[in-house]
Amino acid sequence: MDIGVPQTILHETVFEAVVRIPYDMQVKQVLANGKKGALNVGAVLILPEGFELAPPDRISPEIKEKIGNLSFQSYRPTKKNILVIGPVPGQKYSEITFPILSPNPATKRDIHFLKYPIYASENRGRGQIYPDGSKSNNNVYNATAAGIVNKIIRKEKGGYEIIIVDASDGRDVIDIIPPGPELLVSEGEPIKLDQPLTSNPNVGGFGQGDAKIVLQDPLRVQGLLFFLASINLAQIFLVL
């Protein structure tokens, strides 16, 4: 992935932080219903303390056009410098523009005119774990017992029930496979404990990057311009 920001920025100025996500239009992911679909993407932007999401009334029409219908949110109310977006359609938003407002050291005493790091991370594809800790269908499913695959039952709504005769005690062990992953075993096949019963359907990925930005003091810029102008005038007078 790549993150693009200006090299320098003045205080209380809105600028763009652009996260570019490597996205292959040909790759399809397994959806929750087991069908194939386009990948979603998401991103996290970690700004220096004091930098935050620009308010809507400060964002220019040009930047608004780049943002589109994206809705950003802070990681938590006390962490306005950490911004989160997604999941959103990757085909449309492989490049995400964050509108950022720089702080003013005159009003925020802990902010200084310095060079600051900006960090970003991106994610492609569905998650493999649901919030309750259970596995999604975007995973490899392994055998929970060693033995013989006695029967494979295709479920009406997709997925399988795999009945394994446990080699240690002869009891039936049932492994449930949700819709999506492709089956790798067949009836009558001997299997080992934790042997993959399915392929790995996960085609997503993760990336991270960083960039540097300088919060520039306008007085320093004015001083530099004055200094350069003085040199030019001195050279002119020497010639004359």
N, C-alpha and C positions, 0 to 999 in steps of 0.2 A: 504494500500500500504506500501511498504518498500523501504528505500533508503540505499544503502551500499557504504561506502567510507573507505579508509584507516584511521587508528587512527592518524597517523603522516605522514608527507610528507616533503621532502626537497624542497628548492627553485628551480625554473626553472625545474621542474620535471613533466612529463606527468603521470597522474594516472586516474583510472576509477571511475566514479560515476554511480552506477547502480540503476536504478529505476525499481522496480518489481511491476507490475500491476496485481491485482487479476482479473483473466479472466476465465469465465465459457465457455468452448467450446460448450456447449449445447444451450446456449442462442442465439437467433436470433433477429435482430432488423428490423424495418420497413425501407426499402430503399426509396429513393426519388420517385421511380416509383410505390411504394406500395407493392412491393414484399418483402419477407423476406431474410435476408442475415447476414453474420457474422459482428460482431461489429468492428468498428475502434477504435483506441486508440490514445492518444496524451499525452504529458507531458511538464511541464515547470520546469526548474531547476534554482534556484536563488542562485548564488555563492557569496562569499564575494567580495568586491571591489578588483580589481587587478587580480583575477582568471578569466580565459577565456577559450574558446574552443581552444584545441590544434591544431596548424597548421598541415596539412597533412604530411609534411616531418618529423614531430616529433613523429608521431604515429607509434607504433611498429606493425609488421604484426599480432601478436597475438590479439592486440586490434582491428585492422582493421577487422579481421575475425569476432569478436563479434559484431562490428558495422553493418556489412553487407552493405546494400544499403541505409541506413538511411542518411538523409541530415538535419543537424542541422542549425539553424540560430539564430542570436541575436535578442532580442526583438526590439532593435533599434540600430543604429550605435553608439550611445553614451552610450549604456548599454550592453557592451560585456559580462558582468557577468551574464546576464539573457538569458538563452537559451531556445528555443522552438523547439518542434518536433511534427509532426503529421498534419492531421490524417494519420495513417498507419495501415495496417492489424493487428488486435489484435491477431489472431491465430499464427502469425509469430513473433510478437514483443511484447509479454507480458512482456518481460524483455528488457529494453533499456539501452545500455551502452553509457554514455557520456564520450568522451576523454577530459580531463581537463589539462590545463597547469597552474602550480602554479607560483606566481610572485616572483620576487627577491627584497627583501627590500633594497638591495644596490643600485638599480637603480630606485626604486619607494619609495620615502621618506615617503609616507603616509601609507606604508605597514610595518607591524612589525611581529616579530616572536611570534605569539600568538595562542590561540585556537579560531577558527572561526565556526560560524553556517552555515550550508547549508540547504536550504529549497527546497522541491519538491512538485509538485501537478500533479495529473493525471486525465484524463477524459476518460470514456468509452462510446461509442455510439455517435450517431449523435446529432447535436445541435437542439434546439427547436425554435430558432429565427435566421432568415437569416440576413445578414448584413444590409439590407434595413429596418429591423424592423418587417417584416412580419413573421407570424408563419409558421414553417415547418409542414409536416404531422406527425411529431413525438410528437404530442400533443393531449390532450383531446379537443374536440370541443363542445362548450356549446350552448344552445338555446339563440337566441338574442331576443326572445319574449315569453310571456306566452300565451298559447292557446291550440289548437288541431292540431295534425299532420294530415294535410289534404291529403298530397300525398308525396310519396318517389320515386324519379326518379333515377334509376341507370344510370350513365353516361357511354358512350361508352368506354372511356379510363380509366375507374375506378373512384371510388368515387360516391358521391350522391348529389342530390339536394333535400333538405327537405323543403316542403312548409308548413308553419305553419299559421293557421288562428288566427290572433291576437285577444285575448279575449277582449281587450279594445275597438277596433273600427272595427273589422271584416275584416281588410285588410290582404292580403297575405304577409307573410314575408318569404323570401327564404334564407336558410342557406346552404352554399356550404361546402361539406365535401370532402377533397382530398382522393386519393387512399391510403390505409394503415390502418387507424383506423377502428375498428369493430363497426358497428352500434348497438346501444342499444335500439332504439325506433322503433315503428311500426305505420302504418297508423291507424288513429282513436284514438290514445293515447293522453290523456291530459298531458301537460308538463308545467313546471314552468320556469320563466326567469332564465337563467344561469344553467338550468339543463343539465347535461352531455348528449349529443347525441351519443357519442362514448366512447369506452374504452380508457384507457391510454396506448398507444403503447410503451412508453418510458421504455426501459429496461437497460439504461445506468447508469452511476454513476460517482462519483467524490471522490477523496481521496487526502490526503496531509500528509506529514511527514517531519521530519528534522533529521539531523545528525551533529556531531561535528568533526572537523578535526584540527590538530595542525600543523602549519607551523613551522617546527623544524630548529633551528640554528645548522648547522653542527659542529661549534666550541664547542657548548655545548655537543654534542654527543662525540666529540673527547676528551673533558675534562673529561667526565664521564668515558670513556674507560681508559684514563690515570689514573684516580683515582682508578678504580677497579684493574687495573694492579699493581698499587703501593701497594694496600692492599694485593694482592696475593703475591707479592715479599716480603713484610714485614713479612707475615706469614711464608713463606719459610725460611727466614733468622732466624726467632725466633726458628723454629724447628731445624735448623742446629746448 
